[in-house]
Amino acid sequence: MANRCSEKTQRTQRAQRTQRRRSYILIFAAFAVFAFDARGSAQPSDRARTEAMARRAGERLQSLQREADRLAAEERTLLTDLRKLEVERQIKAEQLKQIERDAAGVQAELDETAARIGSLESVEAQERPELRARLIEIYKLGQARYLRLLLATPDLRRIGQASRTVAAVAKMDRDRVAQYQRTIAELKSTRATLLERQRQIATLRSEAEKAQAAAARAAQARSDLIRDIDSRRDLNAQLAGELQAAQSRLQLALRDIASGASSPDVGALPIKPFRGDLEWPVPGTVLKRFGQPATRGGSANGIEISAPEGTEAKAVHDGTVAFADTFSGFGNLVIVDHGSQTFSLYGDLLDISVRKGAHVDRGQAVGAVGATAAGMPGLYFELRVDGQPVDPLQWLRRR
């Protein structure tokens, strides 16, 4: 009897162990099916997201390349203009040198003419008393000069000679006075001509200096533009390099997904290469600009965009939600971390549709528009790059 009971007990235990093994197999099978379904559903999602990021990176790379080509063309044009301006500036400099030489020559002639006039006037001043005395004596002789000479000359044979001498002296005196007057008049005329020439040269010098200064300013402006373009080209190359690195990671991730390997964490695309190409978080007009006095006090670190209450506020770039809650002065606030100390802030939300730690894609809703601090329906939007607030309008796409 005891043996039969023992055998029965053993059979019961074996049956229980078999049942447990079947249960484990069923549970494991169910878990495997679930895991396979989860992987099957997650993999296409990862693939679609990675492909979308790769497309976006490729499109932005093409845009950066077009911008690089445009900057290169602008720089070539500016370099051509700069060479022309340098030639023009050299010509203006030579013209100014020639004008300075002409001015120096005219000044020398003026100095010489003034010296001659002064010398003649000095000689005339010295000889004027003697000439005046002789002229007075001749005038006193009058019409009877020959009779007086006759009476005053003991030798009648010398009367004619004396008369001719007096007449010759008088003529010489008159000629000398007339010559002085003509010479001084000519010199004064020459001085007037030289002074007019000097005034013309002064005008030419002023115009040449202005033209030279204008050419120098234009050349400096072109040089500044070229330096700015060089800086922008360097930045363009840097951003393109960052995008190319991200694109390579995405291509490797797509290859791994296609081969059935586990999907690597490719992270988000860097935001800096998309400066000036970010989508607006909401459609609408800007109510308050960056740096203007803020309703909350101080200067605004972001902008306020008008939008109907309830409008979806969308992430401007891929990232991870770093904060999603109420924050004093900002109402319901969502902060998205885009990596490299870059964040986008969405304030004054009516409600929040994401959680802290969640990944958000570009264009994904993070909440709904509420009312700004001024009481108007709209969104407060702020962008921080390298931890510092920047003007969002320089990063959002132009409309």
C-alpha positions in Angstrom: 0.0 0.0 0.0 2.8 2.4 0.9 4.5 1.7 -2.4 1.4 2.5 -4.4 1.0 5.8 -2.5 4.6 6.7 -3.2 4.3 6.0 -6.9 1.1 8.1 -7.0 2.8 11.0 -5.3 5.8 10.8 -7.7 3.4 10.8 -10.7 1.6 13.9 -9.3 4.9 15.8 -8.8 6.1 14.9 -12.4 2.8 16.1 -13.8 3.1 19.4 -11.8 6.7 19.9 -13.0 5.6 19.3 -16.6 2.8 21.8 -16.2 5.1 24.4 -14.8 7.6 23.8 -17.7 4.7 24.3 -20.2 3.7 27.5 -18.4 7.2 28.8 -18.5 7.4 28.0 -22.2 4.1 29.7 -22.9 5.2 32.8 -20.9 8.6 32.9 -22.7 6.9 32.4 -26.0 4.5 35.2 -25.3 7.3 37.5 -24.1 9.3 36.6 -27.3 6.3 37.4 -29.5 5.9 40.7 -27.6 9.6 41.6 -27.9 9.5 40.7 -31.6 6.4 42.9 -32.1 8.0 45.7 -30.1 11.2 45.5 -32.1 9.3 45.2 -35.3 7.2 48.3 -34.4 10.1 50.2 -33.0 12.6 49.5 -35.8 10.5 51.1 -38.6 9.9 54.1 -36.3 13.7 54.4 -35.7 14.4 54.0 -39.3 11.8 56.6 -40.4 13.1 59.1 -37.8 16.7 58.4 -38.8 15.9 58.7 -42.5 14.1 62.0 -41.9 17.1 63.4 -40.0 19.4 62.2 -42.8 17.2 63.9 -45.4 17.1 67.1 -43.4 20.9 67.1 -42.9 21.4 66.5 -46.6 19.0 69.3 -47.5 20.7 71.7 -45.1 24.1 70.7 -46.5 23.0 71.6 -50.0 21.7 74.9 -48.7 25.0 75.6 -47.0 26.8 74.7 -50.2 24.7 77.1 -52.2 25.4 79.8 -49.6 29.1 79.0 -49.8 29.0 79.3 -53.6 27.2 82.6 -53.3 29.7 83.9 -50.7 32.5 82.9 -52.9 31.0 84.7 -55.9 30.4 87.8 -53.8 34.0 87.7 -52.6 35.3 87.4 -56.2 33.2 90.4 -57.1 34.4 92.4 -54.1 38.0 91.5 -54.8 37.6 92.8 -58.4 36.0 96.0 -57.1 38.7 96.3 -54.5 41.4 96.1 -57.2 39.7 98.7 -59.2 39.3 101.0 -56.2 43.0 100.5 -55.3 44.0 101.6 -58.9 41.6 104.5 -58.6 43.0 105.5 -55.3 46.6 105.4 -56.7 45.4 107.6 -59.6 43.8 110.0 -57.2 47.0 110.0 -55.2 49.1 110.8 -58.2 46.7 113.5 -59.3 46.9 115.0 -55.8 50.7 115.0 -56.0 50.6 116.8 -59.4 48.2 119.4 -57.9 50.6 119.9 -55.0 53.5 120.4 -57.4 51.4 122.9 -59.4 50.5 124.7 -56.2 54.1 124.8 -55.2 55.0 126.3 -58.6 52.3 128.9 -58.5 53.3 129.8 -55.0 56.9 130.3 -56.1 55.7 132.5 -59.0 53.6 134.5 -56.7 56.5 135.0 -54.3 58.7 136.1 -57.2 56.1 138.4 -58.6 55.4 140.0 -55.2 59.2 140.5 -54.7 59.5 142.2 -58.1 56.5 144.4 -57.4 58.0 145.3 -54.1 61.4 146.0 -55.6 59.9 148.2 -58.3 57.8 150.1 -55.9 60.8 150.6 -53.7 62.9 151.9 -56.6 60.0 154.1 -57.7 59.6 155.4 -54.2 63.3 156.3 -54.1 63.4 158.0 -57.5 60.1 159.6 -57.3 61.4 162.9 -55.6 64.1 163.4 -58.2 61.8 162.7 -61.1 59.1 164.9 -59.6 61.6 167.8 -59.2 62.8 167.5 -62.8 59.2 167.3 -64.0 58.3 170.4 -62.0 61.3 172.2 -63.5 60.4 171.2 -67.0 56.8 172.2 -66.3 58.0 175.6 -65.1 59.9 176.1 -68.3 56.6 175.9 -70.1 56.3 177.2 -73.7 59.1 179.7 -73.2 61.7 177.1 -72.3 63.7 177.8 -75.4 63.8 181.6 -74.7 64.9 181.0 -71.1 67.5 178.6 -72.3 68.6 181.1 -74.8 68.9 183.8 -72.2 70.6 181.4 -69.7 73.1 180.1 -72.2 76.1 182.3 -72.9 77.1 180.3 -75.8 74.5 180.5 -78.6 75.9 177.5 -80.2 74.9 175.4 -77.3 71.3 176.5 -77.2 70.2 173.8 -79.5 72.2 171.2 -77.7 70.8 172.2 -74.3 67.3 172.3 -75.7 67.7 168.8 -77.1 69.2 167.6 -73.9 66.3 168.9 -71.8 63.8 167.4 -74.1 65.6 164.1 -74.1 65.8 164.1 -70.3 62.2 164.9 -70.0 61.3 162.1 -72.4 63.5 159.7 -70.6 61.8 160.6 -67.3 58.4 160.2 -68.8 59.4 156.9 -70.4 60.8 155.7 -67.2 57.6 156.6 -65.3 55.5 155.0 -68.0 57.7 151.9 -68.0 57.4 151.6 -64.2 53.7 152.0 -64.4 53.4 149.4 -67.2 55.7 146.9 -65.4 53.8 147.3 -62.1 50.5 146.9 -63.9 51.8 143.8 -65.7 53.1 142.3 -62.5 49.8 143.1 -60.7 47.9 141.5 -63.5 50.3 138.5 -63.3 49.7 138.3 -59.6 45.9 138.4 -60.1 46.2 135.6 -62.6 48.4 133.6 -60.2 46.0 134.2 -57.3 43.1 133.0 -59.5 45.2 130.0 -60.5 46.0 129.4 -56.8 42.3 129.4 -56.0 41.6 127.0 -58.7 44.4 124.7 -57.5 43.0 124.9 -54.0 39.6 123.8 -55.3 41.2 121.0 -57.3 43.2 120.0 -54.2 40.0 119.9 -52.1 38.2 117.8 -54.7 41.2 115.5 -55.1 41.4 115.0 -51.4 37.7 114.3 -51.1 37.9 111.8 -54.1 40.9 110.1 -52.5 39.2 109.9 -49.1 36.0 108.5 -50.8 38.1 105.9 -52.7 39.9 105.0 -49.4 36.5 104.6 -47.6 35.1 102.5 -50.4 38.2 100.3 -50.4 38.0 100.0 -46.7 34.3 99.1 -46.9 35.1 96.4 -49.5 37.9 95.1 -47.3 35.5 94.9 -44.3 33.0 93.1 -46.4 35.6 90.6 -47.6 36.7 90.0 -44.0 33.1 89.5 -43.1 32.6 87.1 -46.0 35.7 85.2 -45.0 34.4 84.9 -41.5 31.0 83.7 -42.8 32.7 81.2 -45.2 34.8 79.8 -42.3 31.6 79.5 -40.2 29.8 77.9 -43.2 32.6 75.3 -43.5 32.6 74.6 -39.8 28.8 74.1 -39.8 28.9 72.0 -42.9 31.6 69.8 -41.2 29.3 69.3 -38.2 26.5 68.3 -40.4 28.6 66.0 -42.5 29.7 64.2 -39.3 26.1 63.9 -38.2 25.1 62.7 -41.6 27.8 60.0 -41.5 26.5 58.8 -38.1 23.0 58.7 -39.5 24.1 56.7 -42.5 25.9 54.2 -40.3 22.7 53.9 -38.1 20.6 53.3 -41.2 23.0 50.5 -42.3 22.8 48.9 -38.8 19.0 49.1 -38.9 18.9 47.5 -42.4 21.1 44.7 -41.2 18.9 44.0 -38.2 21.4 45.1 -35.6 20.3 47.0 -32.6 19.5 50.7 -33.3 22.3 53.0 -32.0 21.4 56.2 -30.3 22.3 58.8 -33.0 21.1 61.7 -30.9 19.9 64.9 -32.5 21.2 67.0 -35.4 23.3 70.0 -34.2 21.2 73.2 -34.2 23.9 75.7 -35.2 24.0 74.7 -38.9 20.3 75.6 -39.1 20.7 79.2 -38.1 18.3 81.2 -40.2 16.5 78.1 -41.3 14.5 77.1 -38.1 10.7 76.8 -38.5 8.7 79.2 -36.4 7.1 77.7 -33.2 3.8 79.2 -34.1 2.6 81.3 -37.1 1.9 84.9 -36.2 3.4 88.4 -36.0 6.0 89.4 -33.4 4.5 91.4 -30.6 7.7 92.1 -28.7 11.2 91.9 -30.0 14.4 90.6 -28.4 16.0 93.2 -26.1 12.9 95.4 -25.7 11.5 96.1 -22.2 9.8 93.0 -21.0 6.4 92.9 -19.3 8.0 90.8 -16.6 10.6 93.5 -16.0 14.1 94.1 -17.5 14.9 93.4 -21.1 13.3 90.6 -23.0 15.6 87.6 -23.6 13.2 86.3 -26.2 10.2 87.3 -28.4 6.5 87.2 -28.1 4.6 85.9 -31.1 0.8 86.5 -31.5 -1.3 83.4 -32.1 -4.8 82.3 -31.3 -5.3 80.7 -28.0 -5.0 76.9 -28.3 -2.7 77.0 -31.3 -0.1 74.2 -31.2 3.4 75.4 -30.2 5.9 73.2 -32.0 9.5 72.4 -31.3 11.8 74.3 -33.7 14.5 71.5 -33.6 15.0 68.0 -32.4 15.9 67.6 -28.7 15.0 66.3 -25.3 12.6 67.9 -22.9 14.6 69.3 -20.0 11.7 71.1 -18.2 7.9 70.8 -18.6 6.0 72.5 -15.7 4.9 75.8 -14.3 7.6 78.4 -13.8 7.2 81.7 -12.1 6.8 84.5 -14.6 6.5 82.2 -17.6 3.3 80.3 -16.8 3.4 76.8 -18.2 6.9 76.5 -19.6 8.6 73.8 -21.8 12.4 73.9 -22.2 13.9 71.7 -25.0 17.6 70.8 -24.7 19.2 70.6 -28.2 22.7 69.7 -27.0 25.9 71.8 -26.7 24.3 74.2 -24.2 21.6 75.1 -26.7 18.0 75.4 -25.5 14.6 76.6 -26.8 12.0 77.9 -24.4 8.2 78.0 -24.9 6.4 80.0 -22.3 2.8 81.2 -21.5 1.4 77.9 -22.6 -2.2 77.0 -22.0 -1.3 73.4 -21.5 1.8 71.1 -21.9 1.7 68.1 -24.1 5.2 66.6 -23.4 7.0 65.3 -20.3 10.4 65.9 -18.9 13.0 63.5 -20.5 10.9 62.8 -23.6 12.5 63.1 -27.0 10.8 65.6 -29.3 11.2 65.9 -33.1 11.2 69.1 -35.0 7.6 70.2 -35.6 6.3 68.1 -32.7 3.8 69.9 -30.5 5.1 70.8 -27.0 1.9 72.5 -25.8 -0.9 74.9 -26.7 -0.7 78.7 -26.9 -2.1 80.6 -23.9 -2.0 84.3 -23.0 1.2 86.3 -22.6 2.1 88.4 -19.5 0.4 91.4 -21.1 -2.9 89.4 -21.4 -2.8 88.9 -25.2 -3.0 85.4 -26.8 0.5 84.5 -27.9 3.6 82.5 -27.2 6.8 83.6 -25.4 9.7 82.0 -27.3 13.4 82.2 -26.3 16.5 80.6 -27.7 19.8 80.1 -25.8 23.0 79.2 -27.7 26.1 78.3 -25.7 24.0 79.1 -22.6 23.4 82.7 -23.7 20.1 84.3 -25.0 20.2 85.2 -28.7 17.8 87.0 -30.9 15.5 84.3 -32.2 14.7 86.3 -35.4 18.3 85.7 -36.5 17.7 81.9 -36.2 14.2 81.5 -37.5 13.4 81.3 -41.2 12.6 84.6 -42.8 9.0 85.0 -43.8 
